[in-house]
Each structure stands twice: as C-alpha cells, then as structure tokens.
Amino acid sequence: MTHAGVLLRRVRRGRLETDETGLELASAEAAYLEAYAAIPGLTAELLRAGDQAVGYSFVVTNEAERVLFEIPFHEILGRP
C-alpha cells in the first residue's frame, strides 16, 4: 500500500504563490518540521531584499490540493 504525501507550498500575503511542484514530503508532521526549519532563513532573505515576513506563511496541502493547515511565519518567529 502506498502512502499519500503532502505538499509544502509558500503563501505570500494571503495568495498562494504558484511553485510548480511544492516540496513533497511523507507526512504533515514532516511538512511542519521542514517549514519550521526554513522560516528563519527565508525571513532573512526577505529582509535582505527589503521586504518583511509580515503576511507570509506556508500552506500544507494533500495531493488533491486540499489545504490541511497553514503555518504563519510570525508563529515560528514568535512575533505578531
């Protein structure tokens, strides 16, 4: 039996950025941990580019593109 994966996709200020594939991971937990690890580095990149992480988040979907949950950057960074 195969286990369906989940996709980790980036959202920018409320609209889904279309990346061709997202990052396919084995489970929702793996997607959360990947997002948790990536957010500080992505925030640094945004700041270097003159942007802020306000309104950014990751969204985790199943293969049918149904949203399972969203991870706002500010929740990981610890600020509103």
All heavy atoms as a GROMACS GRO file, in nm:
protein
  618
    1MET      N    1   0.085  -0.119   0.000
    1MET     CA    2   0.000   0.000   0.000
    1MET      C    3   0.089   0.124   0.000
    1MET      O    4   0.183   0.134   0.076
    1MET     CB    5  -0.091  -0.002   0.123
    1MET     CG    6  -0.180   0.119   0.130
    1MET     SD    7  -0.312   0.102   0.252
    1MET     CE    8  -0.228   0.148   0.400
    2THR      N    9   0.059   0.221  -0.085
    2THR     CA   10   0.137   0.344  -0.088
    2THR      C   11   0.074   0.446   0.005
    2THR      O   12  -0.047   0.446   0.027
    2THR     CB   13   0.144   0.402  -0.231
    2THR    OG1   14   0.012   0.427  -0.276
    2THR    CG2   15   0.214   0.306  -0.325
    3HIS      N   16   0.159   0.533   0.057
    3HIS     CA   17   0.112   0.636   0.149
    3HIS      C   18   0.115   0.770   0.076
    3HIS      O   19   0.217   0.808   0.021
    3HIS     CB   20   0.204   0.640   0.271
    3HIS     CG   21   0.152   0.729   0.378
    3HIS    ND1   22   0.180   0.863   0.382
    3HIS    CD2   23   0.071   0.704   0.483
    3HIS    CE1   24   0.119   0.916   0.487
    3HIS    NE2   25   0.053   0.822   0.549
    4ALA      N   26   0.003   0.837   0.071
    4ALA     CA   27  -0.004   0.966   0.002
    4ALA      C   28   0.079   1.069   0.076
    4ALA      O   29   0.078   1.073   0.199
    4ALA     CB   30  -0.148   1.012  -0.008
    5GLY      N   31   0.151   1.148   0.002
    5GLY     CA   32   0.232   1.252   0.062
    5GLY      C   33   0.157   1.382   0.076
    5GLY      O   34   0.040   1.392   0.042
    6VAL      N   35   0.226   1.481   0.128
    6VAL     CA   36   0.171   1.615   0.139
    6VAL      C   37   0.266   1.710   0.069
    6VAL      O   38   0.383   1.679   0.048
    6VAL     CB   39   0.150   1.657   0.287
    6VAL    CG1   40   0.049   1.568   0.354
    6VAL    CG2   41   0.281   1.658   0.362
    7LEU      N   42   0.216   1.827   0.033
    7LEU     CA   43   0.297   1.929  -0.033
    7LEU      C   44   0.308   2.050   0.057
    7LEU      O   45   0.210   2.094   0.117
    7LEU     CB   46   0.236   1.971  -0.166
    7LEU     CG   47   0.234   1.866  -0.276
    7LEU    CD1   48   0.157   1.918  -0.397
    7LEU    CD2   49   0.375   1.828  -0.316
    8LEU      N   50   0.428   2.105   0.065
    8LEU     CA   51   0.453   2.227   0.139
    8LEU      C   52   0.469   2.338   0.035
    8LEU      O   53   0.554   2.331  -0.051
    8LEU     CB   54   0.581   2.211   0.221
    8LEU     CG   55   0.626   2.330   0.304
    8LEU    CD1   56   0.522   2.362   0.412
    8LEU    CD2   57   0.760   2.299   0.369
    9ARG      N   58   0.384   2.438   0.042
    9ARG     CA   59   0.386   2.549  -0.054
    9ARG      C   60   0.396   2.681   0.021
    9ARG      O   61   0.348   2.694   0.132
    9ARG     CB   62   0.260   2.549  -0.140
    9ARG     CG   63   0.242   2.424  -0.219
    9ARG     CD   64   0.112   2.430  -0.296
    9ARG     NE   65   0.085   2.307  -0.364
    9ARG     CZ   66   0.113   2.285  -0.490
    9ARG    NH1   67   0.172   2.376  -0.563
    9ARG    NH2   68   0.083   2.169  -0.546
   10ARG      N   69   0.456   2.780  -0.044
   10ARG     CA   70   0.468   2.910   0.019
   10ARG      C   71   0.351   2.999  -0.020
   10ARG      O   72   0.305   2.997  -0.133
   10ARG     CB   73   0.598   2.978  -0.026
   10ARG     CG   74   0.626   3.100   0.056
   10ARG     CD   75   0.762   3.157   0.040
   10ARG     NE   76   0.837   3.109  -0.072
   10ARG     CZ   77   0.951   3.161  -0.110
   10ARG    NH1   78   1.002   3.262  -0.047
   10ARG    NH2   79   1.016   3.113  -0.213
   11VAL      N   80   0.304   3.075   0.076
   11VAL     CA   81   0.197   3.172   0.055
   11VAL      C   82   0.256   3.310   0.080
   11VAL      O   83   0.334   3.329   0.173
   11VAL     CB   84   0.080   3.148   0.154
   11VAL    CG1   85  -0.019   3.260   0.151
   11VAL    CG2   86   0.012   3.016   0.124
   12ARG      N   87   0.221   3.405   0.000
   12ARG     CA   88   0.268   3.542   0.021
   12ARG      C   89   0.149   3.632   0.040
   12ARG      O   90   0.067   3.646  -0.050
   12ARG     CB   91   0.350   3.590  -0.098
   12ARG     CG   92   0.403   3.729  -0.079
   12ARG     CD   93   0.491   3.767  -0.197
   12ARG     NE   94   0.563   3.889  -0.170
   12ARG     CZ   95   0.517   4.010  -0.193
   12ARG    NH1   96   0.397   4.027  -0.245
   12ARG    NH2   97   0.591   4.115  -0.167
   13ARG      N   98   0.141   3.688   0.157
   13ARG     CA   99   0.035   3.785   0.189
   13ARG      C  100  -0.103   3.741   0.142
   13ARG      O  101  -0.174   3.816   0.076
   13ARG     CB  102   0.072   3.920   0.132
   13ARG     CG  103   0.195   3.977   0.199
   13ARG     CD  104   0.208   4.126   0.174
   13ARG     NE  105   0.317   4.176   0.250
   13ARG     CZ  106   0.437   4.207   0.202
   13ARG    NH1  107   0.461   4.195   0.074
   13ARG    NH2  108   0.531   4.252   0.279
   14GLY      N  109  -0.136   3.616   0.176
   14GLY     CA  110  -0.272   3.569   0.154
   14GLY      C  111  -0.300   3.506   0.020
   14GLY      O  112  -0.407   3.450   0.000
   15ARG      N  113  -0.207   3.509  -0.075
   15ARG     CA  114  -0.234   3.442  -0.202
   15ARG      C  115  -0.128   3.336  -0.226
   15ARG      O  116  -0.011   3.358  -0.200
   15ARG     CB  117  -0.241   3.541  -0.317
   15ARG     CG  118  -0.109   3.600  -0.358
   15ARG     CD  119  -0.129   3.697  -0.476
   15ARG     NE  120  -0.002   3.726  -0.539
   15ARG     CZ  121   0.092   3.805  -0.491
   15ARG    NH1  122   0.075   3.865  -0.374
   15ARG    NH2  123   0.204   3.825  -0.556
   16LEU      N  124  -0.169   3.224  -0.276
   16LEU     CA  125  -0.078   3.114  -0.298
   16LEU      C  126   0.017   3.148  -0.411
   16LEU      O  127  -0.026   3.186  -0.520
   16LEU     CB  128  -0.156   2.987  -0.332
   16LEU     CG  129  -0.078   2.858  -0.340
   16LEU    CD1  130  -0.012   2.826  -0.205
   16LEU    CD2  131  -0.168   2.744  -0.381
   17GLU      N  132   0.146   3.141  -0.384
   17GLU     CA  133   0.245   3.157  -0.489
   17GLU      C  134   0.251   3.026  -0.564
   17GLU      O  135   0.260   2.920  -0.504
   17GLU     CB  136   0.382   3.189  -0.430
   17GLU     CG  137   0.395   3.329  -0.378
   17GLU     CD  138   0.537   3.360  -0.335
   17GLU    OE1  139   0.622   3.270  -0.331
   17GLU    OE2  140   0.561   3.477  -0.307
   18THR      N  141   0.246   3.034  -0.692
   18THR     CA  142   0.248   2.910  -0.768
   18THR      C  143   0.392   2.865  -0.788
   18THR      O  144   0.468   2.926  -0.860
   18THR     CB  145   0.180   2.929  -0.905
   18THR    OG1  146   0.238   3.041  -0.971
   18THR    CG2  147   0.032   2.952  -0.890
   19ASP      N  148   0.428   2.762  -0.716
   19ASP     CA  149   0.550   2.694  -0.748
   19ASP      C  150   0.505   2.567  -0.818
   19ASP      O  151   0.399   2.513  -0.789
   19ASP     CB  152   0.638   2.668  -0.624
   19ASP     CG  153   0.566   2.595  -0.514
   19ASP    OD1  154   0.463   2.530  -0.542
   19ASP    OD2  155   0.610   2.601  -0.400
   20GLU      N  156   0.579   2.524  -0.913
   20GLU     CA  157   0.533   2.415  -0.998
   20GLU      C  158   0.499   2.288  -0.920
   20GLU      O  159   0.403   2.221  -0.953
   20GLU     CB  160   0.637   2.384  -1.106
   20GLU     CG  161   0.653   2.497  -1.206
   20GLU     CD  162   0.526   2.526  -1.282
   20GLU    OE1  163   0.459   2.433  -1.329
   20GLU    OE2  164   0.491   2.645  -1.291
   21THR      N  165   0.575   2.256  -0.818
   21THR     CA  166   0.551   2.129  -0.751
   21THR      C  167   0.535   2.140  -0.601
   21THR      O  168   0.480   2.052  -0.540
   21THR     CB  169   0.667   2.031  -0.778
   21THR    OG1  170   0.787   2.090  -0.731
   21THR    CG2  171   0.678   1.998  -0.924
   22GLY      N  172   0.586   2.243  -0.540
   22GLY     CA  173   0.592   2.246  -0.395
   22GLY      C  174   0.700   2.149  -0.351
   22GLY      O  175   0.776   2.096  -0.432
   23LEU      N  176   0.709   2.124  -0.225
   23LEU     CA  177   0.805   2.029  -0.171
   23LEU      C  178   0.724   1.911  -0.119
   23LEU      O  179   0.646   1.926  -0.026
   23LEU     CB  180   0.886   2.093  -0.058
   23LEU     CG  181   0.989   2.006   0.011
   23LEU    CD1  182   1.093   1.955  -0.089
   23LEU    CD2  183   1.057   2.085   0.121
   24GLU      N  184   0.739   1.795  -0.182
   24GLU     CA  185   0.662   1.679  -0.142
   24GLU      C  186   0.730   1.610  -0.024
   24GLU      O  187   0.849   1.582  -0.026
   24GLU     CB  188   0.646   1.581  -0.257
   24GLU     CG  189   0.551   1.470  -0.225
   24GLU     CD  190   0.513   1.385  -0.344
   24GLU    OE1  191   0.548   1.420  -0.458
   24GLU    OE2  192   0.447   1.284  -0.322
   25LEU      N  193   0.651   1.586   0.078
   25LEU     CA  194   0.701   1.521   0.200
   25LEU      C  195   0.609   1.407   0.237
   25LEU      O  196   0.494   1.400   0.192
   25LEU     CB  197   0.710   1.625   0.312
   25LEU     CG  198   0.810   1.737   0.282
   25LEU    CD1  199   0.772   1.862   0.355
   25LEU    CD2  200   0.949   1.692   0.316
   26ALA      N  201   0.658   1.317   0.321
   26ALA     CA  202   0.584   1.195   0.354
   26ALA      C  203   0.465   1.217   0.445
   26ALA      O  204   0.369   1.140   0.442
   26ALA     CB  205   0.679   1.094   0.417
   27SER      N  206   0.470   1.322   0.528
   27SER     CA  207   0.363   1.340   0.627
   27SER      C  208   0.344   1.487   0.659
   27SER      O  209   0.431   1.570   0.631
   27SER     CB  210   0.397   1.265   0.756
   27SER     OG  211   0.508   1.326   0.819
   28ALA      N  212   0.232   1.516   0.722
   28ALA     CA  213   0.205   1.653   0.767
   28ALA      C  214   0.308   1.696   0.871
   28ALA      O  215   0.352   1.810   0.873
   28ALA     CB  216   0.063   1.663   0.822
   29GLU      N  217   0.349   1.603   0.958
   29GLU     CA  218   0.449   1.636   1.059
   29GLU      C  219   0.582   1.672   0.993
   29GLU      O  220   0.647   1.770   1.032
   29GLU     CB  221   0.470   1.518   1.154
   29GLU     CG  222   0.575   1.546   1.259
   29GLU     CD  223   0.602   1.429   1.352
   29GLU    OE1  224   0.554   1.318   1.326
   29GLU    OE2  225   0.672   1.450   1.451
   30ALA      N  226   0.622   1.597   0.891
   30ALA     CA  227   0.746   1.629   0.819
   30ALA      C  228   0.737   1.766   0.753
   30ALA      O  229   0.834   1.842   0.750
   30ALA     CB  230   0.777   1.521   0.716
   31ALA      N  231   0.620   1.800   0.700
   31ALA     CA  232   0.600   1.930   0.636
   31ALA      C  233   0.612   2.042   0.740
   31ALA      O  234   0.675   2.145   0.714
   31ALA     CB  235   0.463   1.936   0.568
   32TYR      N  236   0.554   2.022   0.857
   32TYR     CA  237   0.565   2.123   0.963
   32TYR      C  238   0.710   2.143   1.003
   32TYR      O  239   0.757   2.257   1.015
   32TYR     CB  240   0.481   2.082   1.085
   32TYR     CG  241   0.492   2.184   1.196
   32TYR    CD1  242   0.409   2.295   1.197
   32TYR    CD2  243   0.589   2.173   1.295
   32TYR    CE1  244   0.421   2.391   1.296
   32TYR    CE2  245   0.602   2.268   1.394
   32TYR     CZ  246   0.518   2.377   1.394
   32TYR     OH  247   0.532   2.473   1.492
   33LEU      N  248   0.783   2.035   1.023
   33LEU     CA  249   0.922   2.046   1.065
   33LEU      C  250   1.009   2.112   0.957
   33LEU      O  251   1.097   2.192   0.988
   33LEU     CB  252   0.978   1.908   1.101
   33LEU     CG  253   0.914   1.843   1.224
   33LEU    CD1  254   0.962   1.700   1.240
   33LEU    CD2  255   0.941   1.925   1.350
   34GLU      N  256   0.981   2.085   0.831
   34GLU     CA  257   1.054   2.148   0.721
   34GLU      C  258   1.026   2.298   0.719
   34GLU      O  259   1.117   2.380   0.702
   34GLU     CB  260   1.014   2.084   0.589
   34GLU     CG  261   1.089   2.135   0.469
   34GLU     CD  262   1.235   2.093   0.465
   34GLU    OE1  263   1.271   1.988   0.520
   34GLU    OE2  264   1.314   2.168   0.405
   35ALA      N  265   0.900   2.336   0.735
   35ALA     CA  266   0.864   2.478   0.738
   35ALA      C  267   0.930   2.547   0.857
   35ALA      O  268   0.985   2.657   0.844
   35ALA     CB  269   0.713   2.495   0.744
   36TYR      N  270   0.923   2.483   0.972
   36TYR     CA  271   0.983   2.538   1.095
   36TYR      C  272   1.131   2.568   1.074
   36TYR      O  273   1.182   2.673   1.114
   36TYR     CB  274   0.963   2.439   1.210
   36TYR     CG  275   1.010   2.490   1.344
   36TYR    CD1  276   0.922   2.559   1.427
   36TYR    CD2  277   1.140   2.472   1.387
   36TYR    CE1  278   0.964   2.607   1.550
   36TYR    CE2  279   1.183   2.519   1.509
   36TYR     CZ  280   1.095   2.587   1.591
   36TYR     OH  281   1.137   2.634   1.712
   37ALA      N  282   1.201   2.477   1.008
   37ALA     CA  283   1.344   2.496   0.984
   37ALA      C  284   1.372   2.601   0.877
   37ALA      O  285   1.474   2.671   0.883
   37ALA     CB  286   1.407   2.362   0.943
   38ALA      N  287   1.282   2.616   0.780
   38ALA     CA  288   1.306   2.706   0.666
   38ALA      C  289   1.270   2.852   0.694
   38ALA      O  290   1.328   2.943   0.635
   38ALA     CB  291   1.228   2.657   0.545
   39ILE      N  292   1.175   2.876   0.781
   39ILE     CA  293   1.122   3.012   0.801
   39ILE      C  294   1.228   3.113   0.843
   39ILE      O  295   1.234   3.223   0.786
   39ILE     CB  296   1.000   3.010   0.895
   39ILE    CG1  297   0.881   2.953   0.817
   39ILE    CG2  298   0.967   3.148   0.950
   39ILE    CD1  299   0.758   2.925   0.898
   40PRO      N  300   1.318   3.085   0.938
   40PRO     CA  301   1.418   3.187   0.973
   40PRO      C  302   1.506   3.229   0.854
   40PRO      O  303   1.531   3.348   0.833
   40PRO     CB  304   1.500   3.120   1.084
   40PRO     CG  305   1.404   3.024   1.146
   40PRO     CD  306   1.324   2.971   1.031
   41GLY      N  307   1.551   3.134   0.775
   41GLY     CA  308   1.633   3.166   0.658
   41GLY      C  309   1.558   3.243   0.552
   41GLY      O  310   1.611   3.338   0.492
   42LEU      N  311   1.433   3.205   0.527
   42LEU     CA  312   1.352   3.277   0.429
   42LEU      C  313   1.323   3.419   0.477
   42LEU      O  314   1.321   3.513   0.397
   42LEU     CB  315   1.222   3.203   0.403
   42LEU     CG  316   1.235   3.074   0.323
   42LEU    CD1  317   1.104   2.999   0.322
   42LEU    CD2  318   1.280   3.104   0.182
   43THR      N  319   1.302   3.436   0.607
   43THR     CA  320   1.280   3.569   0.662
   43THR      C  321   1.403   3.655   0.642
   43THR      O  322   1.392   3.772   0.603
   43THR     CB  323   1.244   3.559   0.812
   43THR    OG1  324   1.123   3.484   0.824
   43THR    CG2  325   1.223   3.696   0.873
   44ALA      N  326   1.522   3.600   0.664
   44ALA     CA  327   1.646   3.674   0.641
   44ALA      C  328   1.658   3.716   0.495
   44ALA      O  329   1.697   3.829   0.466
   44ALA     CB  330   1.766   3.590   0.684
   45GLU      N  331   1.622   3.626   0.403
   45GLU     CA  332   1.625   3.660   0.260
   45GLU      C  333   1.529   3.774   0.229
   45GLU      O  334   1.561   3.865   0.152
   45GLU     CB  335   1.589   3.538   0.176
   45GLU     CG  336   1.696   3.433   0.169
   45GLU     CD  337   1.653   3.313   0.086
   45GLU    OE1  338   1.568   3.329  -0.005
   45GLU    OE2  339   1.704   3.204   0.112
   46LEU      N  340   1.410   3.769   0.286
   46LEU     CA  341   1.311   3.875   0.264
   46LEU      C  342   1.365   4.009   0.314
   46LEU      O  343   1.352   4.112   0.246
   46LEU     CB  344   1.179   3.842   0.335
   46LEU     CG  345   1.096   3.730   0.276
   46LEU    CD1  346   0.984   3.690   0.372
   46LEU    CD2  347   1.039   3.771   0.141
   47LEU      N  348   1.424   4.008   0.432
   47LEU     CA  349   1.479   4.132   0.488
   47LEU      C  350   1.591   4.188   0.402
   47LEU      O  351   1.599   4.309   0.379
   47LEU     CB  352   1.526   4.109   0.632
   47LEU     CG  353   1.415   4.080   0.733
   47LEU    CD1  354   1.475   4.038   0.866
   47LEU    CD2  355   1.324   4.201   0.750
   48ARG      N  356   1.679   4.101   0.352
   48ARG     CA  357   1.787   4.147   0.262
   48ARG      C  358   1.732   4.208   0.135
   48ARG      O  359   1.791   4.297   0.076
   48ARG     CB  360   1.882   4.031   0.229
   48ARG     CG  361   1.981   4.001   0.340
   48ARG     CD  362   2.092   3.908   0.294
   48ARG     NE  363   2.045   3.775   0.258
   48ARG     CZ  364   2.026   3.674   0.344
   48ARG    NH1  365   2.052   3.691   0.472
   48ARG    NH2  366   1.983   3.558   0.302
   49ALA      N  367   1.617   4.159   0.090
   49ALA     CA  368   1.554   4.209  -0.031
   49ALA      C  369   1.468   4.333  -0.005
   49ALA      O  370   1.404   4.384  -0.095
   49ALA     CB  371   1.470   4.100  -0.096
   50GLY      N  372   1.464   4.379   0.122
   50GLY     CA  373   1.385   4.497   0.156
   50GLY      C  374   1.240   4.469   0.185
   50GLY      O  375   1.158   4.560   0.188
   51ASP      N  376   1.207   4.345   0.205
   51ASP     CA  377   1.069   4.305   0.235
   51ASP      C  378   1.062   4.264   0.382
   51ASP      O  379   1.162   4.263   0.452
   51ASP     CB  380   1.026   4.190   0.145
   51ASP     CG  381   0.875   4.177   0.130
   51ASP    OD1  382   0.801   4.246   0.202
   51ASP    OD2  383   0.832   4.097   0.046
   52GLN      N  384   0.944   4.232   0.429
   52GLN     CA  385   0.924   4.183   0.565
   52GLN      C  386   0.847   4.052   0.558
   52GLN      O  387   0.781   4.023   0.458
   52GLN     CB  388   0.846   4.284   0.648
   52GLN     CG  389   0.918   4.414   0.668
   52GLN     CD  390   0.835   4.510   0.751
   52GLN    OE1  391   0.732   4.475   0.806
   52GLN    NE2  392   0.880   4.633   0.759
   53ALA      N  393   0.852   3.976   0.664
   53ALA     CA  394   0.783   3.847   0.668
   53ALA      C  395   0.637   3.860   0.706
   53ALA      O  396   0.566   3.761   0.712
   53ALA     CB  397   0.854   3.753   0.765
   54VAL      N  398   0.589   3.982   0.729
   54VAL     CA  399   0.450   4.004   0.767
   54VAL      C  400   0.359   3.952   0.656
   54VAL      O  401   0.374   3.987   0.540
   54VAL     CB  402   0.424   4.155   0.792
   54VAL    CG1  403   0.276   4.181   0.818
   54VAL    CG2  404   0.511   4.206   0.904
   55GLY      N  405   0.267   3.866   0.695
   55GLY     CA  406   0.171   3.812   0.600
   55GLY      C  407   0.217   3.689   0.526
   55GLY      O  408   0.142   3.631   0.449
   56TYR      N  409   0.339   3.645   0.548
   56TYR     CA  410   0.388   3.525   0.481
   56TYR      C  411   0.356   3.402   0.565
   56TYR      O  412   0.357   3.408   0.688
   56TYR     CB  413   0.540   3.531   0.461
   56TYR     CG  414   0.584   3.616   0.345
   56TYR    CD1  415   0.593   3.754   0.358
   56TYR    CD2  416   0.618   3.559   0.224
   56TYR    CE1  417   0.635   3.833   0.253
   56TYR    CE2  418   0.661   3.638   0.118
   56TYR     CZ  419   0.669   3.775   0.133
   56TYR     OH  420   0.710   3.853   0.029
   57SER      N  421   0.334   3.293   0.497
   57SER     CA  422   0.313   3.166   0.565
   57SER      C  423   0.338   3.053   0.467
   57SER      O  424   0.352   3.075   0.347
   57SER     CB  425   0.172   3.158   0.622
   57SER     OG  426   0.076   3.169   0.520
   58PHE      N  427   0.347   2.934   0.519
   58PHE     CA  428   0.347   2.814   0.438
   58PHE      C  429   0.209   2.752   0.449
   58PHE      O  430   0.142   2.764   0.552
   58PHE     CB  431   0.448   2.711   0.490
   58PHE     CG  432   0.588   2.736   0.446
   58PHE    CD1  433   0.684   2.772   0.539
   58PHE    CD2  434   0.626   2.720   0.314
   58PHE    CE1  435   0.815   2.794   0.501
   58PHE    CE2  436   0.757   2.740   0.275
   58PHE     CZ  437   0.852   2.777   0.368
   59VAL      N  438   0.168   2.684   0.343
   59VAL     CA  439   0.044   2.609   0.348
   59VAL      C  440   0.078   2.464   0.312
   59VAL      O  441   0.161   2.439   0.226
   59VAL     CB  442  -0.063   2.672   0.254
   59VAL    CG1  443  -0.043   2.634   0.110
   59VAL    CG2  444  -0.201   2.637   0.297
   60VAL      N  445   0.018   2.374   0.384
   60VAL     CA  446   0.040   2.231   0.360
   60VAL      C  447  -0.088   2.176   0.298
   60VAL      O  448  -0.197   2.194   0.353
   60VAL     CB  449   0.074   2.158   0.492
   60VAL    CG1  450   0.089   2.008   0.467
   60VAL    CG2  451   0.201   2.215   0.553
   61THR      N  452  -0.073   2.111   0.183
   61THR     CA  453  -0.187   2.054   0.112
   61THR      C  454  -0.164   1.905   0.091
   61THR      O  455  -0.051   1.857   0.093
   61THR     CB  456  -0.208   2.120  -0.026
   61THR    OG1  457  -0.097   2.089  -0.111
   61THR    CG2  458  -0.225   2.270  -0.014
   62ASN      N  459  -0.274   1.835   0.065
   62ASN     CA  460  -0.260   1.696   0.024
   62ASN      C  461  -0.244   1.693  -0.128
   62ASN      O  462  -0.240   1.798  -0.192
   62ASN     CB  463  -0.378   1.611   0.074
   62ASN     CG  464  -0.511   1.654   0.016
   62ASN    OD1  465  -0.519   1.728  -0.081
   62ASN    ND2  466  -0.618   1.607   0.077
   63GLU      N  467  -0.232   1.574  -0.183
   63GLU     CA  468  -0.209   1.563  -0.328
   63GLU      C  469  -0.325   1.617  -0.411
   63GLU      O  470  -0.306   1.656  -0.524
   63GLU     CB  471  -0.180   1.418  -0.364
   63GLU     CG  472  -0.044   1.374  -0.312
   63GLU     CD  473  -0.015   1.228  -0.341
   63GLU    OE1  474  -0.109   1.149  -0.360
   63GLU    OE2  475   0.104   1.194  -0.342
   64ALA      N  476  -0.443   1.623  -0.354
   64ALA     CA  477  -0.560   1.678  -0.422
   64ALA      C  478  -0.567   1.830  -0.406
   64ALA      O  479  -0.664   1.892  -0.444
   64ALA     CB  480  -0.687   1.614  -0.370
   65GLU      N  481  -0.462   1.889  -0.347
   65GLU     CA  482  -0.450   2.034  -0.321
   65GLU      C  483  -0.550   2.084  -0.218
   65GLU      O  484  -0.580   2.204  -0.212
   65GLU     CB  485  -0.456   2.113  -0.451
   65GLU     CG  486  -0.338   2.082  -0.542
   65GLU     CD  487  -0.328   2.173  -0.661
   65GLU    OE1  488  -0.389   2.283  -0.660
   65GLU    OE2  489  -0.259   2.137  -0.756
   66ARG      N  490  -0.601   1.996  -0.134
   66ARG     CA  491  -0.686   2.038  -0.021
   66ARG      C  492  -0.595   2.086   0.090
   66ARG      O  493  -0.501   2.019   0.129
   66ARG     CB  494  -0.770   1.920   0.027
   66ARG     CG  495  -0.868   1.960   0.134
   66ARG     CD  496  -0.958   1.843   0.177
   66ARG     NE  497  -0.969   1.852   0.321
   66ARG     CZ  498  -0.921   1.764   0.407
   66ARG    NH1  499  -0.860   1.657   0.365
   66ARG    NH2  500  -0.935   1.783   0.535
   67VAL      N  501  -0.623   2.205   0.142
   67VAL     CA  502  -0.540   2.262   0.248
   67VAL      C  503  -0.560   2.184   0.376
   67VAL      O  504  -0.673   2.164   0.422
   67VAL     CB  505  -0.575   2.411   0.269
   67VAL    CG1  506  -0.500   2.467   0.389
   67VAL    CG2  507  -0.543   2.492   0.144
   68LEU      N  508  -0.447   2.138   0.432
   68LEU     CA  509  -0.451   2.067   0.559
   68LEU      C  510  -0.430   2.163   0.675
   68LEU      O  511  -0.500   2.157   0.774
   68LEU     CB  512  -0.344   1.957   0.561
   68LEU     CG  513  -0.356   1.852   0.451
   68LEU    CD1  514  -0.239   1.755   0.458
   68LEU    CD2  515  -0.489   1.779   0.460
   69PHE      N  516  -0.331   2.252   0.662
   69PHE     CA  517  -0.308   2.358   0.761
   69PHE      C  518  -0.212   2.460   0.706
   69PHE      O  519  -0.149   2.440   0.603
   69PHE     CB  520  -0.260   2.302   0.896
   69PHE     CG  521  -0.132   2.222   0.889
   69PHE    CD1  522  -0.007   2.284   0.905
   69PHE    CD2  523  -0.134   2.086   0.871
   69PHE    CE1  524   0.110   2.210   0.900
   69PHE    CE2  525  -0.018   2.010   0.867
   69PHE     CZ  526   0.104   2.074   0.882
   70GLU      N  527  -0.206   2.574   0.775
   70GLU     CA  528  -0.119   2.685   0.736
   70GLU      C  529  -0.026   2.717   0.853
   70GLU      O  530  -0.064   2.705   0.969
   70GLU     CB  531  -0.206   2.807   0.704
   70GLU     CG  532  -0.132   2.919   0.639
   70GLU     CD  533  -0.225   3.027   0.587
   70GLU    OE1  534  -0.341   2.996   0.552
   70GLU    OE2  535  -0.181   3.143   0.584
   71ILE      N  536   0.097   2.757   0.820
   71ILE     CA  537   0.197   2.790   0.921
   71ILE      C  538   0.245   2.934   0.898
   71ILE      O  539   0.332   2.958   0.815
   71ILE     CB  540   0.318   2.695   0.915
   71ILE    CG1  541   0.272   2.549   0.920
   71ILE    CG2  542   0.417   2.726   1.027
   71ILE    CD1  543   0.376   2.452   0.872
   72PRO      N  544   0.186   3.031   0.966
   72PRO     CA  545   0.230   3.170   0.951
   72PRO      C  546   0.373   3.188   1.001
   72PRO      O  547   0.411   3.134   1.104
   72PRO     CB  548   0.132   3.249   1.038
   72PRO     CG  549   0.015   3.160   1.056
   72PRO     CD  550   0.069   3.021   1.055
   73PHE      N  551   0.453   3.264   0.926
   73PHE     CA  552   0.592   3.288   0.967
   73PHE      C  553   0.598   3.346   1.107
   73PHE      O  554   0.683   3.308   1.185
   73PHE     CB  555   0.660   3.383   0.869
   73PHE     CG  556   0.707   3.320   0.740
   73PHE    CD1  557   0.643   3.210   0.685
   73PHE    CD2  558   0.815   3.372   0.673
   73PHE    CE1  559   0.687   3.154   0.566
   73PHE    CE2  560   0.861   3.316   0.556
   73PHE     CZ  561   0.797   3.207   0.501
   74HIS      N  562   0.505   3.437   1.141
   74HIS     CA  563   0.513   3.503   1.271
   74HIS      C  564   0.497   3.406   1.388
   74HIS      O  565   0.549   3.430   1.496
   74HIS     CB  566   0.414   3.620   1.282
   74HIS     CG  567   0.271   3.578   1.297
   74HIS    ND1  568   0.189   3.560   1.188
   74HIS    CD2  569   0.198   3.549   1.406
   74HIS    CE1  570   0.069   3.521   1.230
   74HIS    NE2  571   0.072   3.514   1.362
   75GLU      N  572   0.427   3.295   1.364
   75GLU     CA  573   0.413   3.196   1.472
   75GLU      C  574   0.546   3.130   1.504
   75GLU      O  575   0.576   3.102   1.619
   75GLU     CB  576   0.310   3.091   1.437
   75GLU     CG  577   0.168   3.139   1.449
   75GLU     CD  578   0.066   3.029   1.424
   75GLU    OE1  579   0.103   2.909   1.419
   75GLU    OE2  580  -0.052   3.064   1.410
   76ILE      N  581   0.627   3.106   1.404
   76ILE     CA  582   0.757   3.043   1.422
   76ILE      C  583   0.859   3.147   1.475
   76ILE      O  584   0.943   3.116   1.558
   76ILE     CB  585   0.808   2.979   1.291
   76ILE    CG1  586   0.706   2.879   1.238
   76ILE    CG2  587   0.946   2.917   1.310
   76ILE    CD1  588   0.667   2.768   1.332
   77LEU      N  589   0.846   3.268   1.426
   77LEU     CA  590   0.939   3.374   1.467
   77LEU      C  591   0.907   3.431   1.604
   77LEU      O  592   0.989   3.502   1.662
   77LEU     CB  593   0.938   3.487   1.363
   77LEU     CG  594   0.984   3.446   1.223
   77LEU    CD1  595   0.957   3.558   1.124
   77LEU    CD2  596   1.131   3.407   1.223
   78GLY      N  597   0.786   3.403   1.654
   78GLY     CA  598   0.748   3.449   1.788
   78GLY      C  599   0.711   3.594   1.798
   78GLY      O  600   0.722   3.656   1.901
   79ARG      N  601   0.665   3.650   1.686
   79ARG     CA  602   0.618   3.790   1.691
   79ARG      C  603   0.491   3.804   1.607
   79ARG      O  604   0.472   3.732   1.512
   79ARG     CB  605   0.722   3.890   1.644
   79ARG     CG  606   0.831   3.841   1.562
   79ARG     CD  607   0.923   3.956   1.522
   79ARG     NE  608   0.975   3.925   1.391
   79ARG     CZ  609   1.098   3.885   1.370
   79ARG    NH1  610   1.181   3.873   1.469
   79ARG    NH2  611   1.139   3.858   1.250
   80PRO      N  612   0.407   3.900   1.645
   80PRO     CA  613   0.279   3.920   1.574
   80PRO      C  614   0.298   3.980   1.436
   80PRO      O  615   0.399   4.024   1.399
   80PRO     CB  616   0.202   4.016   1.663
   80PRO     CG  617   0.296   4.067   1.764
   80PRO     CD  618   0.418   3.982   1.760
   0.00000   0.00000   0.00000
